[in-house]
């Protein structure tokens, strides 16, 4: 549910979540464990709703995005460039998050919902890289969906979507329209669930504070600082380097030409809601042709989630630290790969990272009520991070469009800082 800037402040989602967090803290401190027993189930219900939509949301999102590409040689070439850039930028974002969590270690010594005192599950890891590769290919797609094997489902969705592009016109159009309708339905359903985010936060914060007091907030503050630092490094260092190295584009000019889209992305927390403004800014201000922008940007809004990928990797390692795990290099590598693939399946809607973080957790068998409680505490401070993540996602999309346009021989890209061009018509 995007936050409409025209709404009164008290009707905007981020303020509602903030107020719910304060009410949860007050309720937990005032009434203690009895309050957690009475309303804790609401938090569990909200987390269950998030888990419920993972499989259909990821499947329809990826299939729709890939199927919209077409199958000609030119499309294949541009698809390769686009996917290559998106994988590179997302991987660099993940590695920044990985490095910062290992350096700052925000979850070490934290006590969120007494998770560190719970019996810890045994982490599951493949015995070899070959086993990891083989596990990506599902032997039974229905079984993979039923068991929540998201790596296998993401792989199937990508190859299924690509296969749609190879069909004759009539069946291809029919399937594209079908999956687009399903995807739009899932976006509506997800948006409806996110409407109850303040209630879920209230219940989860009450449970956390009633059982741990204020001990959790030091760790949460350090966690927020870790994620925000990673996003800032990626936005102000990694992406400008890619602009210079791959496109010979001045980062200062590109930032200035994308300022309106970045503000809309930050205020709406939705790459999809920002997409019309992003396309307008990239075409009218950055100077990318419609041929490139209309191909790269919709695909980016579906599969390119740098900020989300960084958040998933850092968030999962934070949870592992809270629960007392020291992940090995192999286990951290699994987190990196899974975060990369899972970010491809993150829908371009507010708080999508809250949904797909469970994919990465389940890849290392890190699940259970203790994990739910920790994720719930992270959720309470997620709104400002979600707004920042969306701005990073949109800026990365625009960088990809500019770089690919330069690689296609377009010379009018970011040659000057251009004036605002018709945002009203694009929105």
C-alpha positions as CSV (number, residue, x, y, z in Angstrom):
1,X,0.0,0.0,0.0
2,X,1.9,3.1,-1.2
3,X,1.9,6.1,1.0
4,X,0.0,8.9,-0.8
5,X,1.8,12.2,0.0
6,X,-1.5,14.0,-0.2
7,X,-2.9,12.0,2.7
8,X,-2.9,13.5,6.3
9,X,0.2,12.4,8.2
10,X,-1.8,10.1,10.5
11,X,-3.1,8.1,7.5
12,X,0.3,7.4,6.0
13,X,1.6,3.8,6.6
14,X,5.0,4.7,7.9
15,X,3.5,7.0,10.6
16,X,0.9,4.3,11.5
17,X,3.7,1.7,11.9
18,X,5.7,4.1,14.1
19,X,2.6,4.8,16.3
20,X,1.9,1.0,16.5
21,X,5.5,0.5,17.6
22,X,5.2,3.0,20.4
23,X,1.8,1.5,21.5
24,X,3.3,-2.0,21.4
25,X,6.2,-0.8,23.6
26,X,3.9,0.9,26.0
27,X,1.5,-2.1,26.2
28,X,4.4,-4.6,26.7
29,X,5.9,-2.5,29.5
30,X,2.6,-1.7,31.2
31,X,1.0,-5.2,31.1
32,X,4.0,-7.5,30.8
33,X,3.7,-11.2,29.8
34,X,-0.1,-11.4,30.1
35,X,-0.4,-8.9,27.2
36,X,1.9,-11.1,25.1
37,X,-0.2,-14.1,25.8
38,X,-3.4,-12.3,24.9
39,X,-2.4,-10.6,21.6
40,X,0.7,-12.5,20.6
41,X,-1.3,-14.7,18.3
42,X,-2.2,-11.7,16.1
43,X,1.5,-11.3,15.3
44,X,1.8,-14.9,14.5
45,X,-1.3,-14.6,12.3
46,X,0.3,-11.7,10.4
47,X,3.5,-13.6,9.9
48,X,1.5,-16.5,8.6
49,X,-0.3,-14.3,6.1
50,X,3.1,-13.1,4.8
51,X,4.3,-16.7,4.4
52,X,1.0,-17.7,2.7
53,X,1.6,-15.4,-0.3
54,X,5.3,-16.3,-1.0
55,X,4.9,-19.0,-3.6
56,X,2.2,-17.5,-5.8
57,X,3.7,-14.0,-5.6
58,X,7.2,-15.1,-6.6
59,X,6.0,-17.4,-9.4
60,X,3.7,-14.8,-11.0
61,X,6.2,-12.0,-10.6
62,X,9.0,-13.8,-12.3
63,X,7.0,-15.5,-15.1
64,X,5.3,-12.2,-16.0
65,X,8.6,-10.3,-16.1
66,X,10.5,-12.8,-18.2
67,X,7.5,-13.6,-20.5
68,X,7.2,-9.9,-21.4
69,X,10.6,-9.8,-23.0
70,X,9.8,-11.4,-26.4
71,X,12.1,-13.8,-28.3
72,X,13.9,-12.0,-31.2
73,X,17.7,-11.8,-31.5
74,X,17.7,-8.1,-30.5
75,X,15.6,-8.9,-27.5
76,X,17.9,-11.7,-26.5
77,X,21.0,-9.5,-26.8
78,X,19.4,-6.8,-24.6
79,X,18.1,-9.4,-22.2
80,X,21.6,-10.7,-21.7
81,X,22.9,-7.2,-21.1
82,X,20.1,-6.3,-18.7
83,X,20.2,-9.5,-16.7
84,X,24.1,-9.3,-16.6
85,X,23.9,-5.8,-15.1
86,X,21.2,-6.7,-12.7
87,X,23.0,-9.7,-11.4
88,X,26.2,-7.8,-11.0
89,X,24.7,-4.8,-9.2
90,X,22.6,-7.1,-6.9
91,X,25.6,-9.2,-6.1
92,X,27.8,-6.2,-5.2
93,X,25.0,-5.0,-2.9
94,X,24.8,-8.4,-1.2
95,X,28.6,-8.5,-0.7
96,X,28.4,-5.0,0.9
97,X,25.7,-6.2,3.3
98,X,27.7,-9.4,4.1
99,X,30.9,-7.5,4.8
100,X,29.1,-5.0,7.1
101,X,27.3,-7.6,9.2
102,X,30.5,-9.6,9.7
103,X,32.3,-6.4,10.6
104,X,29.7,-4.7,12.9
105,X,28.1,-7.9,14.1
106,X,24.8,-6.2,15.3
107,X,23.1,-9.3,16.5
108,X,25.9,-10.7,18.7
109,X,24.8,-10.7,22.4
110,X,21.3,-9.5,21.6
111,X,18.3,-11.0,23.2
112,X,15.2,-10.6,21.1
113,X,12.3,-12.6,22.4
114,X,14.6,-14.8,24.4
115,X,15.6,-16.4,21.1
116,X,19.2,-17.0,22.1
117,X,17.9,-19.2,25.0
118,X,15.8,-21.4,22.7
119,X,16.9,-24.8,21.5
120,X,18.7,-24.1,18.2
121,X,17.8,-26.1,15.1
122,X,20.6,-27.8,13.1
123,X,21.6,-25.8,10.0
124,X,21.2,-27.7,6.7
125,X,23.9,-27.2,4.1
126,X,24.6,-29.0,0.9
127,X,27.6,-31.3,1.0
128,X,29.1,-29.9,-2.3
129,X,28.6,-27.2,-4.9
130,X,27.3,-29.9,-7.3
131,X,24.6,-30.8,-4.8
132,X,23.7,-27.1,-4.5
133,X,23.3,-26.8,-8.3
134,X,21.2,-30.0,-8.5
135,X,18.9,-28.8,-5.7
136,X,18.0,-25.8,-7.8
137,X,16.3,-28.0,-10.5
138,X,12.9,-29.3,-9.1
139,X,12.1,-32.9,-9.7
140,X,8.4,-32.1,-9.0
141,X,7.3,-28.5,-9.3
142,X,4.1,-29.1,-7.3
143,X,6.0,-30.7,-4.5
144,X,8.5,-27.8,-4.5
145,X,5.7,-25.4,-4.2
146,X,4.1,-27.4,-1.4
147,X,7.3,-27.7,0.6
148,X,8.4,-24.0,-0.1
149,X,11.5,-24.9,-2.0
150,X,11.9,-21.4,-3.4
151,X,15.2,-21.9,-5.1
152,X,13.7,-24.6,-7.3
153,X,10.5,-22.5,-7.9
154,X,12.5,-19.4,-8.9
155,X,14.5,-21.5,-11.4
156,X,11.3,-23.1,-12.8
157,X,9.6,-19.7,-13.1
158,X,12.5,-18.2,-15.0
159,X,12.7,-21.0,-17.6
160,X,8.9,-21.2,-17.8
161,X,8.7,-17.5,-18.5
162,X,11.4,-17.7,-21.1
163,X,9.6,-20.7,-22.8
164,X,6.5,-18.5,-23.1
165,X,8.5,-16.0,-25.3
166,X,9.2,-18.8,-27.8
167,X,5.5,-19.7,-28.4
168,X,3.5,-18.5,-31.5
169,X,1.7,-15.2,-31.1
170,X,-1.7,-16.4,-30.0
171,X,-0.8,-18.8,-27.2
172,X,2.0,-16.5,-26.1
173,X,-0.4,-13.6,-25.8
174,X,-2.9,-15.7,-23.9
175,X,-0.4,-16.9,-21.4
176,X,1.1,-13.5,-20.9
177,X,-2.3,-12.0,-20.2
178,X,-3.1,-14.8,-17.8
179,X,0.0,-14.5,-15.7
180,X,-0.2,-10.7,-15.8
181,X,-3.7,-10.9,-14.4
182,X,-2.5,-13.4,-11.7
183,X,0.4,-11.2,-10.8
184,X,-1.9,-8.1,-10.5
185,X,-4.2,-10.2,-8.3
186,X,-1.3,-11.2,-6.1
187,X,-0.1,-7.6,-5.8
188,X,-3.6,-6.6,-4.7
189,X,-3.6,-9.4,-2.1
190,X,-0.2,-8.5,-0.8
191,X,-1.2,-4.9,-0.6
192,X,-4.2,-5.9,1.4
193,X,-2.1,-7.8,3.8
194,X,0.4,-5.0,4.2
195,X,-2.6,-2.8,5.2
196,X,-2.6,-4.7,8.5
197,X,1.1,-4.0,9.0
198,X,0.5,-1.6,12.0
199,X,-1.7,-4.2,13.8
200,X,0.9,-6.9,13.3
201,X,3.7,-4.5,14.5
202,X,1.6,-3.7,17.6
203,X,1.2,-7.4,18.5
204,X,4.8,-8.3,17.7
205,X,6.3,-5.3,19.6
206,X,4.1,-6.0,22.6
207,X,5.3,-9.6,22.7
208,X,8.9,-8.6,22.3
209,X,8.9,-5.8,25.0
210,X,6.8,-7.9,27.4
211,X,9.4,-10.7,27.3
212,X,12.7,-8.7,26.9
213,X,12.1,-5.1,27.9
214,X,14.3,-2.6,26.2
215,X,17.3,-4.9,25.7
216,X,16.3,-5.5,22.1
217,X,16.5,-1.9,21.0
218,X,20.2,-1.6,21.2
219,X,20.6,-4.5,18.8
220,X,17.8,-3.1,16.5
221,X,19.4,0.3,16.4
222,X,22.7,-1.2,15.5
223,X,21.0,-3.4,12.9
224,X,19.2,-0.4,11.4
225,X,22.6,1.5,11.2
226,X,24.2,-1.5,9.5
227,X,21.5,-1.8,6.8
228,X,21.4,2.0,6.3
229,X,25.2,2.2,5.9
230,X,25.2,-0.6,3.4
231,X,22.5,1.0,1.3
232,X,24.3,4.4,1.4
233,X,27.6,2.8,0.3
234,X,25.8,1.0,-2.6
235,X,23.9,4.2,-3.6
236,X,26.8,6.7,-3.4
237,X,29.8,4.4,-4.2
238,X,29.0,1.2,-6.0
239,X,26.4,2.4,-8.5
240,X,28.4,5.6,-9.4
241,X,31.4,3.4,-10.1
242,X,29.3,1.2,-12.4
243,X,28.0,4.3,-14.2
244,X,31.6,5.5,-14.8
245,X,33.2,2.2,-15.6
246,X,30.5,0.7,-17.8
247,X,28.8,3.7,-19.3
248,X,31.2,6.6,-18.9
249,X,28.3,8.5,-17.4
250,X,28.9,11.3,-14.8
251,X,27.2,10.2,-11.6
252,X,26.4,13.8,-10.6
253,X,24.5,14.4,-13.8
254,X,22.6,11.1,-13.5
255,X,21.6,11.8,-9.8
256,X,20.3,15.2,-10.8
257,X,18.3,13.8,-13.7
258,X,16.7,11.1,-11.5
259,X,15.9,13.3,-8.4
260,X,12.1,13.3,-9.0
261,X,11.9,9.6,-9.4
262,X,14.0,9.0,-6.3
263,X,11.7,11.2,-4.2
264,X,8.6,9.3,-5.5
265,X,10.3,6.0,-4.8
266,X,11.2,7.0,-1.3
267,X,7.7,8.3,-0.5
268,X,5.8,5.3,-2.0
269,X,8.1,2.4,-1.1
270,X,7.1,0.8,-4.3
271,X,9.1,0.3,-7.5
272,X,5.9,-0.5,-9.4
273,X,4.1,2.6,-8.3
274,X,7.2,4.7,-9.2
275,X,7.6,3.0,-12.6
276,X,5.7,5.6,-14.7
277,X,7.8,8.4,-13.1
278,X,11.0,6.4,-13.5
279,X,10.3,5.8,-17.2
280,X,9.5,9.5,-17.7
281,X,12.7,10.6,-15.9
282,X,14.9,8.1,-17.8
283,X,13.5,9.0,-21.2
284,X,12.9,12.8,-20.8
285,X,15.7,13.8,-18.4
286,X,18.4,11.1,-18.7
287,X,17.9,10.8,-22.4
288,X,17.4,7.1,-22.9
289,X,15.3,6.0,-25.9
290,X,11.9,4.5,-25.4
291,X,13.2,1.2,-27.0
292,X,15.6,0.7,-24.2
293,X,13.7,2.3,-21.3
294,X,10.5,0.3,-22.0
295,X,12.4,-3.0,-22.0
296,X,14.9,-2.5,-19.2
297,X,12.9,-0.6,-16.6
298,X,9.8,-2.9,-16.3
299,X,12.1,-5.8,-16.1
300,X,14.1,-4.0,-13.4
301,X,11.0,-3.2,-11.4
302,X,10.5,-7.0,-11.3
303,X,13.9,-8.6,-11.0
304,X,16.4,-5.9,-9.9
305,X,16.2,-5.3,-6.2
306,X,19.7,-4.3,-5.0
307,X,18.4,-2.8,-1.7
308,X,16.2,-5.8,-1.1
309,X,19.1,-8.2,-1.8
310,X,21.3,-6.4,0.6
311,X,18.6,-6.4,3.3
312,X,17.9,-10.1,2.9
313,X,21.5,-11.1,3.3
314,X,22.3,-8.8,6.2
315,X,18.9,-9.5,7.9
316,X,19.4,-13.3,7.8
317,X,23.0,-13.0,9.2
318,X,21.6,-10.7,11.9
319,X,19.0,-13.3,12.9
320,X,21.7,-16.0,12.9
321,X,23.9,-13.9,15.2
322,X,20.9,-13.2,17.6
323,X,20.3,-16.9,17.8
324,X,23.9,-17.7,18.5
325,X,25.0,-19.1,15.2
326,X,28.4,-18.6,13.7
327,X,27.8,-19.3,10.0
328,X,30.6,-20.9,8.1
329,X,31.9,-19.5,4.7
330,X,29.9,-22.2,2.9
331,X,26.7,-21.3,4.8
332,X,27.3,-17.6,4.1
333,X,27.8,-18.4,0.5
334,X,24.4,-20.1,0.4
335,X,22.9,-17.0,2.0
336,X,24.5,-14.9,-0.8
337,X,23.3,-17.1,-3.6
338,X,19.8,-17.4,-2.1
339,X,19.5,-13.7,-1.4
340,X,20.5,-13.0,-5.0
341,X,17.9,-15.4,-6.5
342,X,15.2,-14.5,-3.9
343,X,15.6,-10.7,-4.7
344,X,14.7,-11.6,-8.3
345,X,11.3,-12.8,-7.0
346,X,10.6,-9.8,-4.8
347,X,7.5,-8.0,-6.1
348,X,7.9,-4.2,-6.7
349,X,5.5,-3.3,-3.8
350,X,6.0,-1.9,-0.3
351,X,7.7,-4.2,2.3
352,X,8.2,-7.0,-0.3
353,X,11.5,-7.8,1.5
354,X,9.5,-8.8,4.6
355,X,8.0,-11.6,2.5
356,X,11.0,-12.9,0.7
357,X,13.4,-12.9,3.7
358,X,11.8,-16.2,4.7
359,X,13.1,-17.7,1.5
360,X,16.7,-17.0,2.5
361,X,16.0,-18.2,6.1
362,X,14.6,-21.5,4.9
363,X,17.6,-22.1,2.6
364,X,19.7,-22.7,5.7
365,X,16.8,-24.2,7.7
366,X,16.6,-21.3,10.1
367,X,12.9,-21.2,11.0
368,X,10.5,-21.5,13.9
369,X,8.6,-19.3,16.4
370,X,11.9,-17.7,17.6
371,X,12.8,-16.7,14.1
372,X,9.3,-15.2,13.6
373,X,9.7,-13.1,16.7
374,X,13.0,-11.7,15.6
375,X,11.7,-11.0,12.1
376,X,8.7,-9.3,13.8
377,X,11.1,-7.0,15.8
378,X,13.0,-6.2,12.6
379,X,9.6,-5.4,11.0
380,X,8.9,-2.7,13.5
381,X,11.8,-0.6,12.2
382,X,11.5,-1.7,8.6
383,X,9.4,1.2,7.2
384,X,12.3,3.8,6.9
385,X,14.6,1.1,5.6
386,X,11.9,0.0,3.1
387,X,11.6,3.5,1.8
388,X,15.4,3.8,1.4
389,X,15.7,0.3,-0.2
390,X,13.1,1.3,-2.8
391,X,15.0,4.5,-3.7
392,X,18.2,2.4,-4.1
393,X,16.3,-0.2,-6.3
394,X,14.9,2.5,-8.6
395,X,18.2,4.3,-8.9
396,X,19.9,1.0,-9.8
397,X,17.2,0.4,-12.5
398,X,17.9,3.8,-14.0
399,X,21.7,3.2,-13.9
400,X,21.1,0.0,-15.8
401,X,18.9,1.7,-18.4
402,X,21.6,4.4,-19.0
403,X,24.5,2.0,-19.2
404,X,22.6,-0.3,-21.6
405,X,21.6,2.6,-23.8
406,X,25.2,3.7,-24.0
407,X,26.2,0.2,-25.0
408,X,23.5,0.3,-27.7
409,X,25.2,3.4,-29.2
410,X,23.0,6.1,-27.8
411,X,25.0,9.3,-27.3
412,X,22.4,11.6,-25.7
413,X,22.4,9.9,-22.3
414,X,23.2,12.1,-19.3
415,X,25.1,14.7,-21.4
416,X,23.6,17.5,-19.3
417,X,21.3,18.1,-16.3
418,X,17.8,18.5,-17.9
419,X,14.8,20.2,-16.5
420,X,11.8,18.4,-15.1
421,X,9.7,17.1,-17.9
422,X,6.0,16.4,-17.5
423,X,5.9,14.4,-14.3
424,X,2.1,15.0,-14.0
425,X,1.4,13.3,-17.3
426,X,3.6,10.3,-16.3
427,X,2.0,9.9,-12.9
